Amino acid sequence: MPIHDYRCNTCQAEFELLVRSSTVPACPQCASTALDRLVSLTAPQGTSKATIAAGRRAAAKEGHFSHYSAAERAKARG
């Protein structure tokens, strides 16, 4: 089952979905099936400290803290 990137034509949300060939993908925010499949990056674009920090800031902005340590979660929320 491949992971595809999508953009919703209704609410403009961008997201990834693990999709089976028999599944019709739907937007997780508005449940619309009017989606555009985006070109996905095949590999991480770098592992520099700045790139990692930018990724963590973006994840924190969206509320994703599951891969942070307890100290990092407290610092990001504070």
N, CA, C and O atoms as a DFTB+ gen file, in Angstrom:
312 C
 N C O
     1  1       0.846      -1.177       0.000
     2  2       0.000       0.000       0.000
     3  2       0.891       1.240       0.000
     4  3       1.639       1.459       0.953
     5  1       0.825       2.035      -1.029
     6  2       1.667       3.238      -1.097
     7  2       1.079       4.399      -0.309
     8  3      -0.129       4.482      -0.084
     9  1       1.969       5.288       0.101
    10  2       1.562       6.535       0.733
    11  2       1.571       7.608      -0.349
    12  3       2.562       7.770      -1.060
    13  1       0.473       8.335      -0.471
    14  2       0.371       9.406      -1.456
    15  2       0.114      10.729      -0.752
    16  3      -0.515      10.770       0.305
    17  1       0.606      11.807      -1.348
    18  2       0.315      13.159      -0.884
    19  2      -0.867      13.696      -1.678
    20  3      -0.959      13.495      -2.889
    21  1      -1.770      14.382      -0.982
    22  2      -2.963      14.930      -1.623
    23  2      -3.191      16.371      -1.195
    24  3      -2.731      16.798      -0.136
    25  1      -3.908      17.118      -2.033
    26  2      -4.422      18.435      -1.682
    27  2      -5.922      18.404      -1.953
    28  3      -6.367      18.003      -3.028
    29  1      -6.680      18.829      -0.971
    30  2      -8.143      18.849      -1.090
    31  2      -8.566      20.076      -1.895
    32  3      -8.133      21.191      -1.605
    33  1      -9.403      19.872      -2.896
    34  2      -9.903      20.986      -3.708
    35  2     -10.952      21.807      -2.972
    36  3     -11.221      22.945      -3.356
    37  1     -11.546      21.256      -1.928
    38  2     -12.585      21.953      -1.183
    39  2     -12.012      22.867      -0.104
    40  3     -12.345      24.052      -0.051
    41  1     -11.151      22.320       0.757
    42  2     -10.625      23.117       1.881
    43  2      -9.135      23.440       1.759
    44  3      -8.578      24.107       2.631
    45  1      -8.483      22.978       0.694
    46  2      -7.068      23.238       0.409
    47  2      -6.096      22.603       1.409
    48  3      -4.928      22.988       1.450
    49  1      -6.547      21.653       2.205
    50  2      -5.671      20.956       3.139
    51  2      -4.721      20.042       2.351
    52  3      -5.109      19.456       1.341
    53  1      -3.484      19.930       2.822
    54  2      -2.525      18.998       2.240
    55  2      -2.240      17.917       3.278
    56  3      -2.070      18.212       4.461
    57  1      -2.189      16.659       2.827
    58  2      -2.022      15.547       3.749
    59  2      -1.504      14.334       3.006
    60  3      -1.516      14.290       1.776
    61  1      -1.042      13.339       3.774
    62  2      -0.600      12.061       3.242
    63  2      -1.597      10.986       3.637
    64  3      -2.167      11.035       4.727
    65  1      -1.810      10.020       2.760
    66  2      -2.675       8.892       3.074
    67  2      -2.043       7.599       2.587
    68  3      -1.429       7.554       1.521
    69  1      -2.199       6.567       3.370
    70  2      -1.839       5.218       2.971
    71  2      -3.064       4.661       2.261
    72  3      -4.104       4.454       2.887
    73  1      -2.949       4.418       0.962
    74  2      -4.123       4.119       0.143
    75  2      -3.994       2.761      -0.537
    76  3      -2.988       2.465      -1.181
    77  1      -5.019       1.951      -0.384
    78  2      -5.121       0.692      -1.126
    79  2      -5.729       0.997      -2.487
    80  3      -6.382       2.024      -2.670
    81  1      -5.514       0.107      -3.429
    82  2      -6.026       0.355      -4.780
    83  2      -7.551       0.400      -4.828
    84  3      -8.113       1.049      -5.710
    85  1      -8.219      -0.262      -3.920
    86  2      -9.683      -0.288      -3.915
    87  2     -10.303       0.831      -3.071
    88  3     -11.526       0.955      -3.015
    89  1      -9.476       1.640      -2.420
    90  2      -9.959       2.691      -1.529
    91  2     -10.098       4.019      -2.267
    92  3      -9.225       4.382      -3.054
    93  1     -11.172       4.737      -2.023
    94  2     -11.330       6.099      -2.537
    95  2     -10.880       7.035      -1.427
    96  3     -11.520       7.093      -0.377
    97  1      -9.784       7.774      -1.637
    98  2      -9.287       8.646      -0.572
    99  2     -10.232       9.824      -0.320
   100  3     -10.898      10.315      -1.231
   101  1     -10.269      10.258       0.937
   102  2     -11.092      11.404       1.328
   103  2     -10.280      12.310       2.244
   104  3      -9.399      11.846       2.969
   105  1     -10.575      13.574       2.207
   106  2      -9.890      14.563       3.042
   107  2     -10.197      14.295       4.517
   108  3     -11.363      14.131       4.875
   109  1      -9.179      14.246       5.380
   110  2      -9.429      14.013       6.804
   111  2     -10.091      15.207       7.505
   112  3     -10.642      15.048       8.595
   113  1     -10.045      16.392       6.900
   114  2     -10.632      17.570       7.540
   115  2     -12.091      17.791       7.146
   116  3     -12.930      18.097       7.993
   117  1     -12.391      17.631       5.832
   118  2     -13.755      17.943       5.402
   119  2     -14.457      16.765       4.722
   120  3     -15.611      16.894       4.314
   121  1     -13.786      15.628       4.596
   122  2     -14.326      14.390       4.018
   123  2     -14.622      14.472       2.521
   124  3     -15.289      13.592       1.976
   125  1     -14.139      15.511       1.857
   126  2     -14.334      15.632       0.413
   127  2     -13.483      14.590      -0.319
   128  3     -12.391      14.244       0.132
   129  1     -13.982      14.103      -1.433
   130  2     -13.209      13.181      -2.265
   131  2     -12.661      13.880      -3.506
   132  3     -12.076      13.230      -4.372
   133  1     -12.844      15.203      -3.600
   134  2     -12.292      15.994      -4.704
   135  2     -10.855      16.365      -4.353
   136  3     -10.601      17.434      -3.799
   137  1      -9.918      15.477      -4.679
   138  2      -8.525      15.629      -4.282
   139  2      -7.613      15.653      -5.500
   140  3      -7.913      15.049      -6.529
   141  1      -6.494      16.359      -5.368
   142  2      -5.419      16.312      -6.352
   143  2      -4.271      15.537      -5.722
   144  3      -3.875      15.822      -4.592
   145  1      -3.733      14.557      -6.448
   146  2      -2.563      13.839      -5.946
   147  2      -1.331      14.653      -6.287
   148  3      -1.146      15.062      -7.434
   149  1      -0.487      14.890      -5.289
   150  2       0.710      15.708      -5.450
   151  2       1.922      14.839      -5.716
   152  3       1.905      13.636      -5.456
   153  1       2.960      15.446      -6.228
   154  2       4.229      14.758      -6.415
   155  2       4.902      14.688      -5.055
   156  3       5.095      15.714      -4.402
   157  1       5.260      13.488      -4.625
   158  2       5.868      13.282      -3.318
   159  2       7.388      13.308      -3.411
   160  3       7.966      12.887      -4.413
   161  1       8.018      13.798      -2.375
   162  2       9.469      13.717      -2.290
   163  2       9.857      12.272      -2.017
   164  3       9.188      11.578      -1.252
   165  1      10.924      11.827      -2.634
   166  2      11.324      10.438      -2.483
   167  2      12.267      10.211      -1.320
   168  3      12.408       9.081      -0.854
   169  1      12.913      11.258      -0.843
   170  2      13.859      11.121       0.261
   171  2      13.918      12.429       1.034
   172  3      13.592      13.486       0.495
   173  1      14.332      12.364       2.291
   174  2      14.503      13.605       3.046
   175  2      15.484      14.528       2.338
   176  3      16.455      14.067       1.737
   177  1      15.232      15.817       2.408
   178  2      16.053      16.779       1.696
   179  2      17.286      17.221       2.474
   180  3      18.002      18.112       2.017
   181  1      17.547      16.646       3.598
   182  2      18.732      16.991       4.365
   183  2      18.574      16.640       5.821
   184  3      17.459      16.450       6.307
   185  1      19.666      16.556       6.504
   186  2      19.608      16.230       7.923
   187  2      20.373      17.252       8.758
   188  3      20.785      16.955       9.879
   189  1      20.563      18.449       8.219
   190  2      21.266      19.464       8.991
   191  2      20.415      19.863      10.197
   192  3      19.207      19.628      10.219
   193  1      21.042      20.453      11.175
   194  2      20.319      20.872      12.383
   195  2      19.230      21.885      12.044
   196  3      18.158      21.871      12.648
   197  1      19.501      22.762      11.081
   198  2      18.499      23.762      10.699
   199  2      17.281      23.099      10.055
   200  3      16.148      23.509      10.308
   201  1      17.503      22.092       9.237
   202  2      16.400      21.388       8.586
   203  2      15.561      20.640       9.613
   204  3      14.332      20.665       9.555
   205  1      16.223      19.980      10.549
   206  2      15.518      19.251      11.605
   207  2      14.719      20.225      12.470
   208  3      13.569      19.950      12.815
   209  1      15.319      21.355      12.820
   210  2      14.634      22.350      13.642
   211  2      13.412      22.910      12.912
   212  3      12.359      23.106      13.518
   213  1      13.553      23.165      11.614
   214  2      12.423      23.684      10.836
   215  2      11.291      22.659      10.784
   216  3      10.121      23.022      10.899
   217  1      11.629      21.401      10.614
   218  2      10.619      20.347      10.604
   219  2       9.905      20.217      11.928
   220  3       8.691      20.013      11.972
   221  1      10.652      20.333      13.002
   222  2      10.036      20.248      14.331
   223  2       9.140      21.446      14.614
   224  3       8.090      21.302      15.240
   225  1       9.551      22.636      14.155
   226  2       8.691      23.822      14.334
   227  2       7.381      23.640      13.569
   228  3       6.306      23.960      14.076
   229  1       7.484      23.124      12.346
   230  2       6.272      22.895      11.543
   231  2       5.382      21.850      12.210
   232  3       4.161      22.007      12.237
   233  1       5.980      20.782      12.751
   234  2       5.202      19.742      13.430
   235  2       4.543      20.301      14.685
   236  3       3.383      20.001      14.969
   237  1       5.281      21.111      15.432
   238  2       4.724      21.702      16.649
   239  2       3.566      22.640      16.319
   240  3       2.570      22.680      17.042
   241  1       3.696      23.393      15.229
   242  2       2.630      24.308      14.812
   243  2       1.347      23.539      14.511
   244  3       0.249      24.036      14.761
   245  1       1.485      22.326      13.975
   246  2       0.330      21.493      13.655
   247  2      -0.111      20.638      14.834
   248  3      -1.116      19.934      14.739
   249  1       0.629      20.686      15.954
   250  2       0.232      19.947      17.143
   251  2       0.777      18.535      17.227
   252  3       0.266      17.723      17.999
   253  1       1.809      18.222      16.445
   254  2       2.386      16.877      16.463
   255  2       3.597      16.858      17.401
   256  3       4.661      17.366      17.048
   257  1       3.442      16.286      18.572
   258  2       4.523      16.230      19.548
   259  2       4.931      14.803      19.888
   260  3       5.771      14.616      20.769
   261  1       4.382      13.799      19.240
   262  2       4.585      12.416      19.658
   263  2       6.029      11.951      19.556
   264  3       6.416      11.049      20.299
   265  1       6.850      12.522      18.673
   266  2       8.232      12.077      18.525
   267  2       9.209      12.923      19.346
   268  3      10.421      12.728      19.249
   269  1       8.702      13.851      20.145
   270  2       9.542      14.692      20.992
   271  2       9.737      14.039      22.362
   272  3       8.886      13.278      22.823
   273  1      10.848      14.341      22.995
   274  2      11.029      13.918      24.378
   275  2      10.172      14.820      25.263
   276  3       9.683      15.852      24.803
   277  1       9.988      14.445      26.517
   278  2       9.175      15.251      27.438
   279  2       9.744      16.659      27.567
   280  3       8.983      17.626      27.601
   281  1      11.060      16.792      27.639
   282  2      11.698      18.113      27.765
   283  2      11.462      18.944      26.505
   284  3      11.207      20.145      26.590
   285  1      11.548      18.308      25.343
   286  2      11.313      19.031      24.094
   287  2       9.861      19.474      23.969
   288  3       9.590      20.573      23.484
   289  1       8.918      18.625      24.404
   290  2       7.502      19.003      24.356
   291  2       7.227      20.214      25.243
   292  3       6.502      21.127      24.848
   293  1       7.805      20.219      26.435
   294  2       7.608      21.340      27.356
   295  2       8.197      22.618      26.782
   296  3       7.592      23.685      26.885
   297  1       9.373      22.514      26.178
   298  2      10.029      23.683      25.592
   299  2       9.238      24.222      24.395
   300  3       9.101      25.435      24.237
   301  1       8.723      23.327      23.558
   302  2       7.979      23.731      22.361
   303  2       6.648      24.378      22.724
   304  3       6.213      25.308      22.045
   305  1       6.005      23.911      23.766
   306  2       4.705      24.464      24.172
   307  2       4.857      25.778      24.932
   308  3       3.969      26.631      24.911
   309  1       6.004      25.924      25.606
   310  2       6.205      27.063      26.484
   311  2       6.417      28.317      25.771
   312  3       6.599      29.360      26.398
